[in-house]
Amino acid sequence: MFIIHHIIFEPIKRFLLDIGGLFRWCFFQFLNVMIEEKYSKDLEYFTNNKSEFINKNGFTVANKNMFVAFAIIIFTIIIIEKNGQ
């Protein structure tokens, strides 16, 4: 089980966390352009999944990135299903 975890699950987890972080970074850069410059422009902030800092809502960067990655997967499945009909 140890080998399966490190060969299969860890790369998938890192991929999803990085996709979520990149999507969050792009979204907040879009908000910076459209509204005002109040969000971080540092890509390292959005992809620092090892940070244990908990924000005021009780989430770490990794929690937020994984949530966004799951949302992207769910919306992609919905779009594929809608276009397939």
Distance bins in CASP14 RR format, pairs under 12 A and 6 or more apart:
PFRMAT RR
TARGET T0000
AUTHOR 0000-0000-0000
RMODE 2
METHOD distances of the structure
MODEL  1
1 7 0 0 0 0 0 1 0 0 0 0 0
1 8 0 0 0 0 0 1 0 0 0 0 0
1 9 0 0 0 0 1 0 0 0 0 0 0
2 8 0 0 0 0 0 1 0 0 0 0 0
2 9 0 0 0 0 0 1 0 0 0 0 0
2 10 0 0 0 0 0 1 0 0 0 0 0
3 9 0 0 0 0 0 1 0 0 0 0 0
3 10 0 0 0 0 0 1 0 0 0 0 0
4 10 0 0 0 0 1 0 0 0 0 0 0
4 11 0 0 0 0 0 1 0 0 0 0 0
4 12 0 0 0 0 0 1 0 0 0 0 0
5 11 0 0 0 0 0 1 0 0 0 0 0
5 12 0 0 0 0 0 1 0 0 0 0 0
5 13 0 0 0 0 1 0 0 0 0 0 0
6 12 0 0 0 0 0 1 0 0 0 0 0
6 13 0 0 0 0 0 1 0 0 0 0 0
6 14 0 0 0 0 0 1 0 0 0 0 0
8 14 0 0 0 0 0 1 0 0 0 0 0
8 15 0 0 0 0 0 1 0 0 0 0 0
9 15 0 0 0 0 0 1 0 0 0 0 0
9 16 0 0 0 0 0 1 0 0 0 0 0
10 16 0 0 0 0 0 1 0 0 0 0 0
10 17 0 0 0 0 0 1 0 0 0 0 0
10 49 0 0 0 0 0 1 0 0 0 0 0
11 17 0 0 0 0 0 1 0 0 0 0 0
11 18 0 0 0 0 0 1 0 0 0 0 0
12 18 0 0 0 0 0 1 0 0 0 0 0
12 19 0 0 0 0 0 1 0 0 0 0 0
12 66 0 0 0 0 0 1 0 0 0 0 0
12 69 0 0 0 0 0 1 0 0 0 0 0
12 73 0 0 0 0 0 1 0 0 0 0 0
13 19 0 0 0 0 0 1 0 0 0 0 0
13 20 0 0 0 0 0 1 0 0 0 0 0
13 49 0 0 0 0 1 0 0 0 0 0 0
13 62 0 0 0 0 1 0 0 0 0 0 0
13 65 0 0 0 0 0 1 0 0 0 0 0
13 66 0 0 0 0 1 0 0 0 0 0 0
13 69 0 0 0 0 1 0 0 0 0 0 0
13 70 0 0 0 0 0 1 0 0 0 0 0
14 20 0 0 0 0 0 1 0 0 0 0 0
14 21 0 0 0 0 0 1 0 0 0 0 0
14 47 0 0 0 0 0 1 0 0 0 0 0
14 49 1 0 0 1 0 0 0 0 0 0 0
14 50 0 0 0 0 0 1 0 0 0 0 0
14 62 0 0 0 0 0 1 0 0 0 0 0
14 65 0 0 0 0 0 1 0 0 0 0 0
14 66 0 0 0 0 0 1 0 0 0 0 0
14 69 0 0 0 0 0 1 0 0 0 0 0
15 21 0 0 0 0 0 1 0 0 0 0 0
15 22 0 0 0 0 0 1 0 0 0 0 0
15 47 0 0 0 0 0 1 0 0 0 0 0
15 49 0 0 0 0 0 1 0 0 0 0 0
15 65 0 0 0 0 0 1 0 0 0 0 0
15 66 0 0 0 0 0 1 0 0 0 0 0
15 69 0 0 0 0 1 0 0 0 0 0 0
15 72 0 0 0 0 0 1 0 0 0 0 0
15 73 0 0 0 0 0 1 0 0 0 0 0
16 22 0 0 0 0 0 1 0 0 0 0 0
16 23 0 0 0 0 0 1 0 0 0 0 0
16 49 0 0 0 0 1 0 0 0 0 0 0
16 62 0 0 0 0 0 1 0 0 0 0 0
16 65 1 0 0 1 0 0 0 0 0 0 0
16 66 1 0 0 1 0 0 0 0 0 0 0
16 67 0 0 0 0 0 1 0 0 0 0 0
16 68 0 0 0 0 1 0 0 0 0 0 0
16 69 1 1 0 0 0 0 0 0 0 0 0
16 70 1 0 0 1 0 0 0 0 0 0 0
16 71 0 0 0 0 0 1 0 0 0 0 0
16 72 0 0 0 0 1 0 0 0 0 0 0
16 73 0 0 0 0 1 0 0 0 0 0 0
17 23 0 0 0 0 0 1 0 0 0 0 0
17 24 0 0 0 0 0 1 0 0 0 0 0
17 46 0 0 0 0 0 1 0 0 0 0 0
17 47 1 0 0 1 0 0 0 0 0 0 0
17 48 0 0 0 0 1 0 0 0 0 0 0
17 49 1 0 1 0 0 0 0 0 0 0 0
17 50 0 0 0 0 1 0 0 0 0 0 0
17 51 0 0 0 0 0 1 0 0 0 0 0
17 60 0 0 0 0 0 1 0 0 0 0 0
17 61 0 0 0 0 1 0 0 0 0 0 0
17 62 1 0 1 0 0 0 0 0 0 0 0
17 63 0 0 0 0 1 0 0 0 0 0 0
17 64 0 0 0 0 1 0 0 0 0 0 0
17 65 1 0 1 0 0 0 0 0 0 0 0
17 66 1 0 0 1 0 0 0 0 0 0 0
17 67 0 0 0 0 0 1 0 0 0 0 0
17 68 0 0 0 0 1 0 0 0 0 0 0
17 69 1 0 0 1 0 0 0 0 0 0 0
17 70 0 0 0 0 0 1 0 0 0 0 0
17 72 0 0 0 0 0 1 0 0 0 0 0
18 24 0 0 0 0 0 1 0 0 0 0 0
18 25 0 0 0 0 0 1 0 0 0 0 0
18 43 0 0 0 0 0 1 0 0 0 0 0
18 46 0 0 0 0 1 0 0 0 0 0 0
18 47 1 0 0 1 0 0 0 0 0 0 0
18 48 0 0 0 0 0 1 0 0 0 0 0
18 49 1 0 0 1 0 0 0 0 0 0 0
18 61 0 0 0 0 0 1 0 0 0 0 0
18 62 0 0 0 0 0 1 0 0 0 0 0
18 65 1 0 0 1 0 0 0 0 0 0 0
18 66 0 0 0 0 0 1 0 0 0 0 0
18 68 0 0 0 0 0 1 0 0 0 0 0
18 69 0 0 0 0 1 0 0 0 0 0 0
18 72 0 0 0 0 0 1 0 0 0 0 0
19 25 0 0 0 0 0 1 0 0 0 0 0
19 26 0 0 0 0 0 1 0 0 0 0 0
19 46 0 0 0 0 0 1 0 0 0 0 0
19 47 0 0 0 0 0 1 0 0 0 0 0
19 49 0 0 0 0 0 1 0 0 0 0 0
19 65 1 0 0 1 0 0 0 0 0 0 0
19 66 0 0 0 0 1 0 0 0 0 0 0
19 67 0 0 0 0 0 1 0 0 0 0 0
19 68 1 0 0 1 0 0 0 0 0 0 0
19 69 1 0 1 0 0 0 0 0 0 0 0
19 70 0 0 0 0 0 1 0 0 0 0 0
19 71 0 0 0 0 0 1 0 0 0 0 0
19 72 1 0 0 1 0 0 0 0 0 0 0
19 73 0 0 0 0 1 0 0 0 0 0 0
19 76 0 0 0 0 0 1 0 0 0 0 0
20 26 0 0 0 0 1 0 0 0 0 0 0
20 27 0 0 0 0 1 0 0 0 0 0 0
20 28 0 0 0 0 0 1 0 0 0 0 0
20 46 0 0 0 0 1 0 0 0 0 0 0
20 47 0 0 0 0 1 0 0 0 0 0 0
20 49 0 0 0 0 1 0 0 0 0 0 0
20 61 0 0 0 0 1 0 0 0 0 0 0
20 62 0 0 0 0 1 0 0 0 0 0 0
20 63 0 0 0 0 0 1 0 0 0 0 0
20 64 0 0 0 0 1 0 0 0 0 0 0
20 65 1 0 1 0 0 0 0 0 0 0 0
20 66 1 0 0 1 0 0 0 0 0 0 0
20 67 0 0 0 0 1 0 0 0 0 0 0
20 68 1 0 1 0 0 0 0 0 0 0 0
20 69 1 0 1 0 0 0 0 0 0 0 0
20 70 0 0 0 0 1 0 0 0 0 0 0
20 71 0 0 0 0 1 0 0 0 0 0 0
20 72 1 0 0 1 0 0 0 0 0 0 0
20 73 0 0 0 0 0 1 0 0 0 0 0
21 27 0 0 0 0 1 0 0 0 0 0 0
21 28 0 0 0 0 1 0 0 0 0 0 0
21 29 0 0 0 0 0 1 0 0 0 0 0
21 40 0 0 0 0 0 1 0 0 0 0 0
21 42 0 0 0 0 0 1 0 0 0 0 0
21 43 0 0 0 0 1 0 0 0 0 0 0
21 44 0 0 0 0 0 1 0 0 0 0 0
21 45 0 0 0 0 1 0 0 0 0 0 0
21 46 1 0 1 0 0 0 0 0 0 0 0
21 47 1 0 1 0 0 0 0 0 0 0 0
21 48 0 0 0 0 1 0 0 0 0 0 0
21 49 0 0 0 0 1 0 0 0 0 0 0
21 51 0 0 0 0 0 1 0 0 0 0 0
21 61 1 0 0 1 0 0 0 0 0 0 0
21 62 0 0 0 0 1 0 0 0 0 0 0
21 63 0 0 0 0 0 1 0 0 0 0 0
21 64 1 0 0 1 0 0 0 0 0 0 0
21 65 1 0 1 0 0 0 0 0 0 0 0
21 66 0 0 0 0 1 0 0 0 0 0 0
21 67 0 0 0 0 0 1 0 0 0 0 0
21 68 1 0 0 1 0 0 0 0 0 0 0
21 69 1 0 0 1 0 0 0 0 0 0 0
21 71 0 0 0 0 0 1 0 0 0 0 0
21 72 0 0 0 0 0 1 0 0 0 0 0
22 28 0 0 0 0 0 1 0 0 0 0 0
22 29 0 0 0 0 0 1 0 0 0 0 0
22 43 0 0 0 0 1 0 0 0 0 0 0
22 44 0 0 0 0 0 1 0 0 0 0 0
22 46 1 0 0 1 0 0 0 0 0 0 0
22 47 1 0 0 1 0 0 0 0 0 0 0
22 49 0 0 0 0 0 1 0 0 0 0 0
22 65 0 0 0 0 1 0 0 0 0 0 0
22 68 0 0 0 0 1 0 0 0 0 0 0
22 69 0 0 0 0 1 0 0 0 0 0 0
22 72 0 0 0 0 0 1 0 0 0 0 0
23 29 0 0 0 0 0 1 0 0 0 0 0
23 30 0 0 0 0 0 1 0 0 0 0 0
23 43 0 0 0 0 0 1 0 0 0 0 0
23 46 0 0 0 0 1 0 0 0 0 0 0
23 47 0 0 0 0 0 1 0 0 0 0 0
23 64 0 0 0 0 0 1 0 0 0 0 0
23 65 0 0 0 0 1 0 0 0 0 0 0
23 66 0 0 0 0 0 1 0 0 0 0 0
23 67 0 0 0 0 0 1 0 0 0 0 0
23 68 1 0 1 0 0 0 0 0 0 0 0
23 69 1 0 0 1 0 0 0 0 0 0 0
23 70 0 0 0 0 0 1 0 0 0 0 0
23 71 0 0 0 0 1 0 0 0 0 0 0
23 72 1 0 0 1 0 0 0 0 0 0 0
23 73 0 0 0 0 0 1 0 0 0 0 0
23 75 0 0 0 0 0 1 0 0 0 0 0
23 76 0 0 0 0 0 1 0 0 0 0 0
24 30 0 0 0 0 0 1 0 0 0 0 0
24 31 0 0 0 0 0 1 0 0 0 0 0
24 39 0 0 0 0 1 0 0 0 0 0 0
24 40 0 0 0 0 0 1 0 0 0 0 0
24 42 0 0 0 0 0 1 0 0 0 0 0
24 43 0 0 0 0 0 1 0 0 0 0 0
24 45 0 0 0 0 1 0 0 0 0 0 0
24 46 1 0 1 0 0 0 0 0 0 0 0
24 47 0 0 0 0 1 0 0 0 0 0 0
24 48 0 0 0 0 0 1 0 0 0 0 0
24 49 0 0 0 0 0 1 0 0 0 0 0
24 59 0 0 0 0 0 1 0 0 0 0 0
24 61 0 0 0 0 1 0 0 0 0 0 0
24 62 0 0 0 0 0 1 0 0 0 0 0
24 63 0 0 0 0 0 1 0 0 0 0 0
24 64 1 0 0 1 0 0 0 0 0 0 0
24 65 1 0 0 1 0 0 0 0 0 0 0
24 66 0 0 0 0 0 1 0 0 0 0 0
24 67 0 0 0 0 1 0 0 0 0 0 0
24 68 1 0 1 0 0 0 0 0 0 0 0
24 69 0 0 0 0 1 0 0 0 0 0 0
24 71 0 0 0 0 0 1 0 0 0 0 0
24 72 0 0 0 0 0 1 0 0 0 0 0
25 31 0 0 0 0 0 1 0 0 0 0 0
25 32 0 0 0 0 0 1 0 0 0 0 0
25 39 0 0 0 0 1 0 0 0 0 0 0
25 40 0 0 0 0 1 0 0 0 0 0 0
25 41 0 0 0 0 1 0 0 0 0 0 0
25 42 0 0 0 0 1 0 0 0 0 0 0
25 43 1 0 1 0 0 0 0 0 0 0 0
25 44 0 0 0 0 1 0 0 0 0 0 0
25 45 0 0 0 0 1 0 0 0 0 0 0
25 46 1 0 1 0 0 0 0 0 0 0 0
25 47 1 0 0 1 0 0 0 0 0 0 0
25 48 0 0 0 0 0 1 0 0 0 0 0
25 61 0 0 0 0 0 1 0 0 0 0 0
25 64 0 0 0 0 0 1 0 0 0 0 0
25 65 0 0 0 0 1 0 0 0 0 0 0
25 68 0 0 0 0 0 1 0 0 0 0 0
26 32 0 0 0 0 0 1 0 0 0 0 0
26 33 0 0 0 0 0 1 0 0 0 0 0
26 39 0 0 0 0 0 1 0 0 0 0 0
26 41 0 0 0 0 0 1 0 0 0 0 0
26 43 0 0 0 0 1 0 0 0 0 0 0
26 46 0 0 0 0 1 0 0 0 0 0 0
26 47 0 0 0 0 0 1 0 0 0 0 0
26 68 0 0 0 0 0 1 0 0 0 0 0
26 72 0 0 0 0 0 1 0 0 0 0 0
27 33 0 0 0 0 0 1 0 0 0 0 0
27 34 0 0 0 0 0 1 0 0 0 0 0
27 35 0 0 0 0 0 1 0 0 0 0 0
27 39 0 0 0 0 1 0 0 0 0 0 0
27 40 0 0 0 0 0 1 0 0 0 0 0
27 46 0 0 0 0 1 0 0 0 0 0 0
27 64 0 0 0 0 0 1 0 0 0 0 0
27 65 0 0 0 0 0 1 0 0 0 0 0
27 68 0 0 0 0 1 0 0 0 0 0 0
27 71 0 0 0 0 0 1 0 0 0 0 0
27 72 0 0 0 0 0 1 0 0 0 0 0
28 34 0 0 0 0 0 1 0 0 0 0 0
28 35 0 0 0 0 0 1 0 0 0 0 0
28 36 0 0 0 0 0 1 0 0 0 0 0
28 37 0 0 0 0 0 1 0 0 0 0 0
28 38 0 0 0 0 1 0 0 0 0 0 0
28 39 1 0 1 0 0 0 0 0 0 0 0
28 40 1 0 0 1 0 0 0 0 0 0 0
28 41 0 0 0 0 1 0 0 0 0 0 0
28 42 0 0 0 0 0 1 0 0 0 0 0
28 43 0 0 0 0 0 1 0 0 0 0 0
28 45 0 0 0 0 1 0 0 0 0 0 0
28 46 1 0 0 1 0 0 0 0 0 0 0
28 64 0 0 0 0 0 1 0 0 0 0 0
28 68 0 0 0 0 0 1 0 0 0 0 0
29 35 0 0 0 0 0 1 0 0 0 0 0
29 37 0 0 0 0 0 1 0 0 0 0 0
29 38 0 0 0 0 0 1 0 0 0 0 0
29 39 1 0 0 1 0 0 0 0 0 0 0
29 40 0 0 0 0 1 0 0 0 0 0 0
29 41 1 0 0 1 0 0 0 0 0 0 0
29 42 0 0 0 0 0 1 0 0 0 0 0
29 43 0 0 0 0 1 0 0 0 0 0 0
29 45 0 0 0 0 0 1 0 0 0 0 0
29 46 0 0 0 0 1 0 0 0 0 0 0
30 39 0 0 0 0 1 0 0 0 0 0 0
30 41 0 0 0 0 0 1 0 0 0 0 0
31 37 0 0 0 0 1 0 0 0 0 0 0
31 38 0 0 0 0 1 0 0 0 0 0 0
31 39 1 0 1 0 0 0 0 0 0 0 0
31 40 0 0 0 0 0 1 0 0 0 0 0
31 41 0 0 0 0 0 1 0 0 0 0 0
32 38 1 0 0 1 0 0 0 0 0 0 0
32 39 1 0 1 0 0 0 0 0 0 0 0
32 40 0 0 0 0 1 0 0 0 0 0 0
32 41 1 0 0 1 0 0 0 0 0 0 0
32 42 0 0 0 0 0 1 0 0 0 0 0
33 39 0 0 0 0 0 1 0 0 0 0 0
33 41 0 0 0 0 0 1 0 0 0 0 0
39 45 0 0 0 0 1 0 0 0 0 0 0
39 46 0 0 0 0 1 0 0 0 0 0 0
40 46 1 0 0 1 0 0 0 0 0 0 0
40 47 0 0 0 0 0 1 0 0 0 0 0
40 48 0 0 0 0 0 1 0 0 0 0 0
40 61 0 0 0 0 0 1 0 0 0 0 0
42 48 0 0 0 0 1 0 0 0 0 0 0
42 61 0 0 0 0 0 1 0 0 0 0 0
43 61 0 0 0 0 0 1 0 0 0 0 0
44 50 0 0 0 0 0 1 0 0 0 0 0
44 51 0 0 0 0 1 0 0 0 0 0 0
44 61 0 0 0 0 0 1 0 0 0 0 0
45 51 0 0 0 0 1 0 0 0 0 0 0
45 53 0 0 0 0 0 1 0 0 0 0 0
45 55 0 0 0 0 0 1 0 0 0 0 0
45 61 1 0 0 1 0 0 0 0 0 0 0
45 64 0 0 0 0 0 1 0 0 0 0 0
45 65 0 0 0 0 0 1 0 0 0 0 0
46 61 1 0 0 1 0 0 0 0 0 0 0
46 62 0 0 0 0 0 1 0 0 0 0 0
46 64 0 0 0 0 1 0 0 0 0 0 0
46 65 1 0 0 1 0 0 0 0 0 0 0
46 68 0 0 0 0 1 0 0 0 0 0 0
47 61 1 0 0 1 0 0 0 0 0 0 0
47 62 0 0 0 0 1 0 0 0 0 0 0
47 64 0 0 0 0 0 1 0 0 0 0 0
47 65 1 0 0 1 0 0 0 0 0 0 0
47 68 0 0 0 0 0 1 0 0 0 0 0
48 60 0 0 0 0 1 0 0 0 0 0 0
48 61 1 0 1 0 0 0 0 0 0 0 0
48 62 0 0 0 0 1 0 0 0 0 0 0
48 64 0 0 0 0 0 1 0 0 0 0 0
48 65 0 0 0 0 1 0 0 0 0 0 0
49 60 0 0 0 0 1 0 0 0 0 0 0
49 61 1 0 1 0 0 0 0 0 0 0 0
49 62 1 0 1 0 0 0 0 0 0 0 0
49 63 0 0 0 0 1 0 0 0 0 0 0
49 64 0 0 0 0 1 0 0 0 0 0 0
49 65 1 0 0 1 0 0 0 0 0 0 0
49 66 0 0 0 0 1 0 0 0 0 0 0
49 68 0 0 0 0 0 1 0 0 0 0 0
49 69 0 0 0 0 0 1 0 0 0 0 0
50 60 0 0 0 0 1 0 0 0 0 0 0
50 61 0 0 0 0 1 0 0 0 0 0 0
50 62 1 0 0 1 0 0 0 0 0 0 0
50 65 0 0 0 0 0 1 0 0 0 0 0
51 59 0 0 0 0 0 1 0 0 0 0 0
51 60 1 0 0 1 0 0 0 0 0 0 0
51 61 1 0 1 0 0 0 0 0 0 0 0
51 62 1 0 0 1 0 0 0 0 0 0 0
51 63 0 0 0 0 0 1 0 0 0 0 0
51 64 0 0 0 0 0 1 0 0 0 0 0
51 65 0 0 0 0 0 1 0 0 0 0 0
52 58 0 0 0 0 0 1 0 0 0 0 0
52 59 0 0 0 0 0 1 0 0 0 0 0
52 60 1 0 0 1 0 0 0 0 0 0 0
52 61 0 0 0 0 1 0 0 0 0 0 0
52 62 0 0 0 0 1 0 0 0 0 0 0
52 63 0 0 0 0 0 1 0 0 0 0 0
53 59 0 0 0 0 1 0 0 0 0 0 0
53 60 1 0 0 1 0 0 0 0 0 0 0
53 61 1 0 0 1 0 0 0 0 0 0 0
53 62 0 0 0 0 0 1 0 0 0 0 0
53 63 0 0 0 0 0 1 0 0 0 0 0
53 64 0 0 0 0 0 1 0 0 0 0 0
54 60 1 0 1 0 0 0 0 0 0 0 0
54 61 0 0 0 0 1 0 0 0 0 0 0
54 62 0 0 0 0 0 1 0 0 0 0 0
54 63 0 0 0 0 1 0 0 0 0 0 0
54 64 0 0 0 0 0 1 0 0 0 0 0
55 61 0 0 0 0 1 0 0 0 0 0 0
55 62 0 0 0 0 0 1 0 0 0 0 0
55 63 0 0 0 0 1 0 0 0 0 0 0
55 64 0 0 0 0 1 0 0 0 0 0 0
57 63 0 0 0 0 1 0 0 0 0 0 0
57 64 0 0 0 0 1 0 0 0 0 0 0
57 67 0 0 0 0 0 1 0 0 0 0 0
58 64 0 0 0 0 1 0 0 0 0 0 0
59 65 0 0 0 0 1 0 0 0 0 0 0
59 66 0 0 0 0 1 0 0 0 0 0 0
59 67 0 0 0 0 1 0 0 0 0 0 0
59 68 0 0 0 0 0 1 0 0 0 0 0
60 66 0 0 0 0 1 0 0 0 0 0 0
60 67 0 0 0 0 0 1 0 0 0 0 0
61 67 0 0 0 0 0 1 0 0 0 0 0
61 68 0 0 0 0 0 1 0 0 0 0 0
62 68 0 0 0 0 0 1 0 0 0 0 0
62 69 0 0 0 0 0 1 0 0 0 0 0
63 69 0 0 0 0 0 1 0 0 0 0 0
63 70 0 0 0 0 0 1 0 0 0 0 0
64 70 0 0 0 0 0 1 0 0 0 0 0
64 71 0 0 0 0 0 1 0 0 0 0 0
65 71 0 0 0 0 0 1 0 0 0 0 0
65 72 0 0 0 0 0 1 0 0 0 0 0
66 72 0 0 0 0 0 1 0 0 0 0 0
66 73 0 0 0 0 0 1 0 0 0 0 0
67 73 0 0 0 0 0 1 0 0 0 0 0
67 74 0 0 0 0 0 1 0 0 0 0 0
68 74 0 0 0 0 0 1 0 0 0 0 0
68 75 0 0 0 0 0 1 0 0 0 0 0
69 75 0 0 0 0 0 1 0 0 0 0 0
69 76 0 0 0 0 0 1 0 0 0 0 0
70 76 0 0 0 0 0 1 0 0 0 0 0
70 77 0 0 0 0 0 1 0 0 0 0 0
71 77 0 0 0 0 0 1 0 0 0 0 0
71 78 0 0 0 0 0 1 0 0 0 0 0
72 78 0 0 0 0 0 1 0 0 0 0 0
72 79 0 0 0 0 0 1 0 0 0 0 0
73 79 0 0 0 0 0 1 0 0 0 0 0
73 80 0 0 0 0 0 1 0 0 0 0 0
74 80 0 0 0 0 0 1 0 0 0 0 0
74 81 0 0 0 0 0 1 0 0 0 0 0
75 81 0 0 0 0 0 1 0 0 0 0 0
75 82 0 0 0 0 0 1 0 0 0 0 0
76 82 0 0 0 0 0 1 0 0 0 0 0
76 83 0 0 0 0 0 1 0 0 0 0 0
77 83 0 0 0 0 0 1 0 0 0 0 0
77 84 0 0 0 0 0 1 0 0 0 0 0
78 84 0 0 0 0 0 1 0 0 0 0 0
78 85 0 0 0 0 0 1 0 0 0 0 0
79 85 0 0 0 0 0 1 0 0 0 0 0
END
